[in-house]
Amino acid sequence: MVEKRCLIYARVSTGHQTTGLEAQIRALNEYCQRHGIRNSVIYQDENQSGTKNSRPGLDAMMAAVRNGEASMVLCYSFSRYARSVTHLLRALEEFKALGVGFVSITENIDTSSPLGSAVFTILGAVSQLERDILIERVRNGLANAKSKGVRLGRKKTRPSEMIRALRATGMTYRQISKVCNVSSGAVAAELRLMKQEQKDGTYKPVFDKKSEAPKPTSSSDGLNQYEVPIGEEKIELEIIR
């Protein structure tokens, strides 16, 4: 049977806060002495931001908790464990499910006490509020960007004009993908976009009314030659059929 211990966690954000780390550990050890806790082990993180959900010392401590080695987790303050209410609540829920207590000596909170249980409930409500506010901000930001004509999503890198011009010559998706050095999926996506623009009435043809799409002419060596205008330039292509 695994022996259960009190797992102590301490953290500082920079490598220059050595005295701060020592002060935390001293205060935590004094708490253990006052409450008769003799079997404990210290996990610490130095130069680690509290916004990170994954930290070497914290990860090692959580592994011990999940392995059934903890009777309680002791830290100096909520902020030393996590800066995010959501992260803290997720950890508290896991501790509760595993029957592990959580004590923060600065806030004087013990989740095994009635007051600690109430604080746990309050933190859950605050976490939900935090998520709702974040969702609302994201939605407002997206709506504002769309109203300004900003195209959302990953930046398009395929050569749209060249794909459309080559398609107008009658080339297949595979041939276009080889010439443009893109996948057949990218060619299909561009042509789907072109069809949607035609449907919406926003389509701008690559060739104007004064010019026609280039037609292939056979060369002496058996290749099909194309002269494709891209912008103000013309690109000569030879495609093997």
C-alpha positions as YAML, in Angstrom:
chain: A
units: angstrom
residues:
- id: 1
  name: MET
  ca: [0.00, 0.00, 0.00]
- id: 2
  name: VAL
  ca: [1.31, 3.44, -0.95]
- id: 3
  name: GLU
  ca: [2.08, 5.65, 2.06]
- id: 4
  name: LYS
  ca: [0.17, 8.93, 1.92]
- id: 5
  name: ARG
  ca: [2.00, 12.18, 2.58]
- id: 6
  name: CYS
  ca: [1.40, 15.91, 2.63]
- id: 7
  name: LEU
  ca: [2.59, 17.30, -0.70]
- id: 8
  name: ILE
  ca: [3.92, 20.86, -0.45]
- id: 9
  name: TYR
  ca: [4.06, 23.12, -3.50]
- id: 10
  name: ALA
  ca: [5.96, 26.40, -3.86]
- id: 11
  name: ARG
  ca: [6.63, 28.58, -6.92]
- id: 12
  name: VAL
  ca: [8.29, 31.82, -7.98]
- id: 13
  name: SER
  ca: [8.01, 33.42, -11.43]
- id: 14
  name: THR
  ca: [11.69, 34.35, -11.96]
- id: 15
  name: GLY
  ca: [15.08, 32.97, -11.09]
- id: 16
  name: HIS
  ca: [15.87, 36.11, -9.07]
- id: 17
  name: GLN
  ca: [13.25, 35.40, -6.41]
- id: 18
  name: THR
  ca: [15.28, 32.87, -4.44]
- id: 19
  name: THR
  ca: [14.49, 34.54, -1.12]
- id: 20
  name: GLY
  ca: [10.79, 34.49, -2.04]
- id: 21
  name: LEU
  ca: [10.94, 30.75, -2.64]
- id: 22
  name: GLU
  ca: [12.76, 30.23, 0.65]
- id: 23
  name: ALA
  ca: [10.19, 32.34, 2.48]
- id: 24
  name: GLN
  ca: [7.33, 30.28, 1.05]
- id: 25
  name: ILE
  ca: [8.97, 26.98, 2.02]
- id: 26
  name: ARG
  ca: [9.75, 28.26, 5.52]
- id: 27
  name: ALA
  ca: [6.13, 29.35, 6.06]
- id: 28
  name: LEU
  ca: [4.84, 26.00, 4.74]
- id: 29
  name: ASN
  ca: [7.20, 24.02, 6.99]
- id: 30
  name: GLU
  ca: [6.09, 26.10, 10.00]
- id: 31
  name: TYR
  ca: [2.46, 25.29, 9.16]
- id: 32
  name: CYS
  ca: [3.33, 21.58, 9.12]
- id: 33
  name: GLN
  ca: [5.04, 21.86, 12.52]
- id: 34
  name: ARG
  ca: [2.07, 23.69, 14.08]
- id: 35
  name: HIS
  ca: [-0.39, 21.08, 12.79]
- id: 36
  name: GLY
  ca: [1.74, 18.04, 13.59]
- id: 37
  name: ILE
  ca: [2.38, 17.09, 9.96]
- id: 38
  name: ARG
  ca: [5.62, 15.11, 9.92]
- id: 39
  name: ASN
  ca: [5.46, 13.16, 6.67]
- id: 40
  name: SER
  ca: [5.73, 15.66, 3.83]
- id: 41
  name: VAL
  ca: [7.60, 16.22, 0.57]
- id: 42
  name: ILE
  ca: [8.30, 19.54, -1.18]
- id: 43
  name: TYR
  ca: [7.78, 20.21, -4.88]
- id: 44
  name: GLN
  ca: [8.94, 23.55, -6.21]
- id: 45
  name: ASP
  ca: [9.10, 25.52, -9.45]
- id: 46
  name: GLU
  ca: [11.54, 28.36, -10.02]
- id: 47
  name: ASN
  ca: [11.37, 30.73, -12.99]
- id: 48
  name: GLN
  ca: [7.94, 29.35, -13.92]
- id: 49
  name: SER
  ca: [4.91, 31.53, -14.67]
- id: 50
  name: GLY
  ca: [1.66, 30.76, -12.89]
- id: 51
  name: THR
  ca: [-0.19, 31.08, -16.20]
- id: 52
  name: LYS
  ca: [1.40, 27.82, -17.37]
- id: 53
  name: ASN
  ca: [-0.74, 24.77, -16.68]
- id: 54
  name: SER
  ca: [2.29, 22.52, -17.05]
- id: 55
  name: ARG
  ca: [5.41, 23.04, -14.90]
- id: 56
  name: PRO
  ca: [8.09, 20.49, -13.90]
- id: 57
  name: GLY
  ca: [7.47, 20.63, -10.14]
- id: 58
  name: LEU
  ca: [3.69, 20.87, -10.47]
- id: 59
  name: ASP
  ca: [3.57, 17.99, -12.96]
- id: 60
  name: ALA
  ca: [5.63, 15.79, -10.64]
- id: 61
  name: MET
  ca: [3.35, 16.62, -7.70]
- id: 62
  name: MET
  ca: [0.18, 15.90, -9.71]
- id: 63
  name: ALA
  ca: [1.65, 12.57, -10.79]
- id: 64
  name: ALA
  ca: [2.14, 11.68, -7.11]
- id: 65
  name: VAL
  ca: [-1.44, 12.75, -6.33]
- id: 66
  name: ARG
  ca: [-2.82, 10.55, -9.12]
- id: 67
  name: ASN
  ca: [-0.64, 7.68, -7.87]
- id: 68
  name: GLY
  ca: [-2.41, 7.83, -4.50]
- id: 69
  name: GLU
  ca: [0.56, 9.22, -2.57]
- id: 70
  name: ALA
  ca: [-1.15, 12.36, -1.22]
- id: 71
  name: SER
  ca: [-3.34, 12.90, 1.82]
- id: 72
  name: MET
  ca: [-3.35, 16.67, 1.23]
- id: 73
  name: VAL
  ca: [-1.78, 19.36, -0.94]
- id: 74
  name: LEU
  ca: [-0.38, 22.41, 0.81]
- id: 75
  name: CYS
  ca: [0.58, 25.69, -0.88]
- id: 76
  name: TYR
  ca: [1.39, 29.22, 0.21]
- id: 77
  name: SER
  ca: [-1.46, 30.89, -1.73]
- id: 78
  name: PHE
  ca: [-3.88, 30.26, -4.59]
- id: 79
  name: SER
  ca: [-1.71, 32.41, -6.88]
- id: 80
  name: ARG
  ca: [1.32, 30.18, -6.26]
- id: 81
  name: TYR
  ca: [-0.63, 27.21, -7.60]
- id: 82
  name: ALA
  ca: [-2.43, 28.89, -10.51]
- id: 83
  name: ARG
  ca: [-3.21, 32.34, -11.87]
- id: 84
  name: SER
  ca: [-6.33, 31.12, -13.64]
- id: 85
  name: VAL
  ca: [-9.50, 30.38, -11.67]
- id: 86
  name: THR
  ca: [-10.35, 27.73, -14.25]
- id: 87
  name: HIS
  ca: [-7.01, 25.95, -13.74]
- id: 88
  name: LEU
  ca: [-7.34, 26.12, -9.96]
- id: 89
  name: LEU
  ca: [-10.90, 24.81, -9.98]
- id: 90
  name: ARG
  ca: [-9.96, 21.95, -12.30]
- id: 91
  name: ALA
  ca: [-7.24, 20.92, -9.84]
- id: 92
  name: LEU
  ca: [-9.57, 21.24, -6.83]
- id: 93
  name: GLU
  ca: [-12.16, 19.06, -8.56]
- id: 94
  name: GLU
  ca: [-9.51, 16.41, -9.20]
- id: 95
  name: PHE
  ca: [-8.32, 16.56, -5.57]
- id: 96
  name: LYS
  ca: [-11.91, 16.18, -4.36]
- id: 97
  name: ALA
  ca: [-12.51, 13.18, -6.63]
- id: 98
  name: LEU
  ca: [-9.33, 11.52, -5.29]
- id: 99
  name: GLY
  ca: [-10.10, 12.32, -1.65]
- id: 100
  name: VAL
  ca: [-7.16, 14.71, -1.32]
- id: 101
  name: GLY
  ca: [-7.47, 17.88, 0.75]
- id: 102
  name: PHE
  ca: [-6.16, 21.27, -0.39]
- id: 103
  name: VAL
  ca: [-4.89, 23.97, 1.95]
- id: 104
  name: SER
  ca: [-3.79, 27.51, 1.11]
- id: 105
  name: ILE
  ca: [-2.22, 29.13, 4.17]
- id: 106
  name: THR
  ca: [-2.40, 32.76, 2.96]
- id: 107
  name: GLU
  ca: [-6.16, 32.63, 2.33]
- id: 108
  name: ASN
  ca: [-6.53, 30.25, 5.32]
- id: 109
  name: ILE
  ca: [-8.65, 27.91, 3.20]
- id: 110
  name: ASP
  ca: [-8.98, 24.17, 3.79]
- id: 111
  name: THR
  ca: [-11.29, 22.42, 1.32]
- id: 112
  name: SER
  ca: [-12.11, 19.75, 3.91]
- id: 113
  name: SER
  ca: [-13.80, 22.38, 6.12]
- id: 114
  name: PRO
  ca: [-17.33, 23.85, 5.61]
- id: 115
  name: LEU
  ca: [-15.82, 27.24, 4.69]
- id: 116
  name: GLY
  ca: [-13.47, 25.58, 2.24]
- id: 117
  name: SER
  ca: [-16.40, 23.76, 0.64]
- id: 118
  name: ALA
  ca: [-18.23, 27.09, 0.24]
- id: 119
  name: VAL
  ca: [-15.19, 28.69, -1.35]
- id: 120
  name: PHE
  ca: [-14.98, 25.73, -3.75]
- id: 121
  name: THR
  ca: [-18.56, 26.45, -4.86]
- id: 122
  name: ILE
  ca: [-17.83, 30.17, -5.26]
- id: 123
  name: LEU
  ca: [-14.74, 29.43, -7.34]
- id: 124
  name: GLY
  ca: [-16.88, 27.26, -9.63]
- id: 125
  name: ALA
  ca: [-19.25, 30.18, -10.22]
- id: 126
  name: VAL
  ca: [-16.35, 32.58, -10.83]
- id: 127
  name: SER
  ca: [-14.78, 30.13, -13.27]
- id: 128
  name: GLN
  ca: [-18.03, 29.87, -15.24]
- id: 129
  name: LEU
  ca: [-18.28, 33.67, -15.31]
- id: 130
  name: GLU
  ca: [-14.68, 33.86, -16.53]
- id: 131
  name: ARG
  ca: [-15.47, 31.44, -19.39]
- id: 132
  name: ASP
  ca: [-18.65, 33.32, -20.35]
- id: 133
  name: ILE
  ca: [-16.83, 36.67, -20.44]
- id: 134
  name: LEU
  ca: [-14.07, 35.17, -22.59]
- id: 135
  name: ILE
  ca: [-16.60, 33.69, -25.05]
- id: 136
  name: GLU
  ca: [-18.42, 37.03, -25.27]
- id: 137
  name: ARG
  ca: [-15.18, 38.91, -25.96]
- id: 138
  name: VAL
  ca: [-14.19, 36.47, -28.70]
- id: 139
  name: ARG
  ca: [-17.60, 36.73, -30.37]
- id: 140
  name: ASN
  ca: [-17.54, 40.54, -30.22]
- id: 141
  name: GLY
  ca: [-14.02, 40.58, -31.66]
- id: 142
  name: LEU
  ca: [-14.98, 38.30, -34.55]
- id: 143
  name: ALA
  ca: [-18.10, 40.33, -35.31]
- id: 144
  name: ASN
  ca: [-16.08, 43.56, -35.29]
- id: 145
  name: ALA
  ca: [-13.45, 42.05, -37.61]
- id: 146
  name: LYS
  ca: [-16.11, 40.80, -40.05]
- id: 147
  name: SER
  ca: [-17.78, 44.24, -40.12]
- id: 148
  name: LYS
  ca: [-14.44, 45.73, -41.20]
- id: 149
  name: GLY
  ca: [-14.08, 43.21, -44.01]
- id: 150
  name: VAL
  ca: [-11.32, 41.21, -42.35]
- id: 151
  name: ARG
  ca: [-11.07, 37.66, -43.74]
- id: 152
  name: LEU
  ca: [-10.99, 35.24, -40.82]
- id: 153
  name: GLY
  ca: [-9.19, 31.93, -40.66]
- id: 154
  name: ARG
  ca: [-5.80, 30.77, -41.89]
- id: 155
  name: LYS
  ca: [-4.10, 33.01, -44.42]
- id: 156
  name: LYS
  ca: [-4.50, 31.76, -47.99]
- id: 157
  name: THR
  ca: [-1.15, 30.99, -49.62]
- id: 158
  name: ARG
  ca: [-2.24, 29.35, -52.88]
- id: 159
  name: PRO
  ca: [-1.81, 31.33, -56.14]
- id: 160
  name: SER
  ca: [-5.50, 32.03, -56.81]
- id: 161
  name: GLU
  ca: [-5.16, 33.89, -60.12]
- id: 162
  name: MET
  ca: [-2.87, 31.25, -61.60]
- id: 163
  name: ILE
  ca: [-5.16, 28.39, -60.56]
- id: 164
  name: ARG
  ca: [-8.18, 30.11, -62.12]
- id: 165
  name: ALA
  ca: [-6.29, 31.01, -65.29]
- id: 166
  name: LEU
  ca: [-4.99, 27.48, -65.75]
- id: 167
  name: ARG
  ca: [-8.44, 26.03, -65.16]
- id: 168
  name: ALA
  ca: [-9.76, 28.27, -67.92]
- id: 169
  name: THR
  ca: [-7.38, 26.50, -70.32]
- id: 170
  name: GLY
  ca: [-9.08, 23.19, -69.57]
- id: 171
  name: MET
  ca: [-6.27, 21.75, -67.46]
- id: 172
  name: THR
  ca: [-7.13, 19.09, -64.91]
- id: 173
  name: TYR
  ca: [-6.84, 19.53, -61.15]
- id: 174
  name: ARG
  ca: [-3.76, 17.30, -61.07]
- id: 175
  name: GLN
  ca: [-1.99, 19.26, -63.80]
- id: 176
  name: ILE
  ca: [-2.78, 22.57, -62.09]
- id: 177
  name: SER
  ca: [-1.51, 21.27, -58.76]
- id: 178
  name: LYS
  ca: [1.82, 20.26, -60.35]
- id: 179
  name: VAL
  ca: [2.30, 23.61, -62.09]
- id: 180
  name: CYS
  ca: [1.32, 25.68, -59.03]
- id: 181
  name: ASN
  ca: [3.09, 23.38, -56.55]
- id: 182
  name: VAL
  ca: [-0.03, 22.99, -54.41]
- id: 183
  name: SER
  ca: [-2.22, 20.05, -53.47]
- id: 184
  name: SER
  ca: [-5.23, 18.97, -55.50]
- id: 185
  name: GLY
  ca: [-7.29, 19.89, -52.44]
- id: 186
  name: ALA
  ca: [-6.05, 23.49, -52.62]
- id: 187
  name: VAL
  ca: [-7.00, 23.62, -56.31]
- id: 188
  name: ALA
  ca: [-10.46, 22.26, -55.51]
- id: 189
  name: ALA
  ca: [-10.89, 24.78, -52.67]
- id: 190
  name: GLU
  ca: [-9.99, 27.69, -54.96]
- id: 191
  name: LEU
  ca: [-12.38, 26.56, -57.67]
- id: 192
  name: ARG
  ca: [-15.16, 26.07, -55.11]
- id: 193
  name: LEU
  ca: [-14.54, 29.64, -53.97]
- id: 194
  name: MET
  ca: [-14.70, 30.81, -57.58]
- id: 195
  name: LYS
  ca: [-18.07, 29.09, -58.07]
- id: 196
  name: GLN
  ca: [-19.38, 30.65, -54.87]
- id: 197
  name: GLU
  ca: [-18.27, 34.09, -56.06]
- id: 198
  name: GLN
  ca: [-20.06, 33.49, -59.37]
- id: 199
  name: LYS
  ca: [-23.19, 32.56, -57.43]
- id: 200
  name: ASP
  ca: [-22.94, 35.63, -55.17]
- id: 201
  name: GLY
  ca: [-22.22, 37.98, -58.05]
- id: 202
  name: THR
  ca: [-18.80, 38.99, -56.68]
- id: 203
  name: TYR
  ca: [-16.75, 37.02, -59.20]
- id: 204
  name: LYS
  ca: [-14.04, 38.91, -61.10]
- id: 205
  name: PRO
  ca: [-12.89, 36.92, -64.14]
- id: 206
  name: VAL
  ca: [-9.17, 36.50, -64.72]
- id: 207
  name: PHE
  ca: [-9.70, 37.31, -68.40]
- id: 208
  name: ASP
  ca: [-11.59, 40.46, -69.39]
- id: 209
  name: LYS
  ca: [-14.08, 40.68, -72.24]
- id: 210
  name: LYS
  ca: [-11.40, 41.88, -74.70]
- id: 211
  name: SER
  ca: [-9.34, 38.72, -74.25]
- id: 212
  name: GLU
  ca: [-10.09, 35.06, -74.33]
- id: 213
  name: ALA
  ca: [-8.80, 32.20, -72.27]
- id: 214
  name: PRO
  ca: [-5.64, 30.78, -73.86]
- id: 215
  name: LYS
  ca: [-5.96, 27.74, -76.03]
- id: 216
  name: PRO
  ca: [-3.30, 25.08, -76.30]
- id: 217
  name: THR
  ca: [-1.20, 24.75, -79.42]
- id: 218
  name: SER
  ca: [0.84, 21.66, -80.19]
- id: 219
  name: SER
  ca: [4.58, 22.13, -80.48]
- id: 220
  name: SER
  ca: [6.96, 20.16, -82.67]
- id: 221
  name: ASP
  ca: [8.11, 18.06, -79.74]
- id: 222
  name: GLY
  ca: [4.63, 16.79, -78.86]
- id: 223
  name: LEU
  ca: [3.97, 19.15, -75.93]
- id: 224
  name: ASN
  ca: [0.96, 21.40, -75.44]
- id: 225
  name: GLN
  ca: [2.02, 25.03, -74.97]
- id: 226
  name: TYR
  ca: [0.02, 27.68, -73.10]
- id: 227
  name: GLU
  ca: [0.55, 31.42, -72.75]
- id: 228
  name: VAL
  ca: [-1.28, 32.30, -69.52]
- id: 229
  name: PRO
  ca: [-1.63, 35.95, -68.39]
- id: 230
  name: ILE
  ca: [-1.16, 36.37, -64.63]
- id: 231
  name: GLY
  ca: [-1.66, 39.99, -63.66]
- id: 232
  name: GLU
  ca: [0.21, 42.05, -66.27]
- id: 233
  name: GLU
  ca: [2.69, 39.26, -67.07]
- id: 234
  name: LYS
  ca: [2.42, 36.26, -69.35]
- id: 235
  name: ILE
  ca: [3.74, 32.85, -68.37]
- id: 236
  name: GLU
  ca: [4.47, 30.25, -71.02]
- id: 237
  name: LEU
  ca: [3.74, 26.71, -69.91]
- id: 238
  name: GLU
  ca: [4.39, 23.37, -71.51]
- id: 239
  name: ILE
  ca: [2.19, 20.57, -70.24]
- id: 240
  name: ILE
  ca: [2.59, 16.93, -71.10]
- id: 241
  name: ARG
  ca: [-0.79, 15.38, -71.80]
...
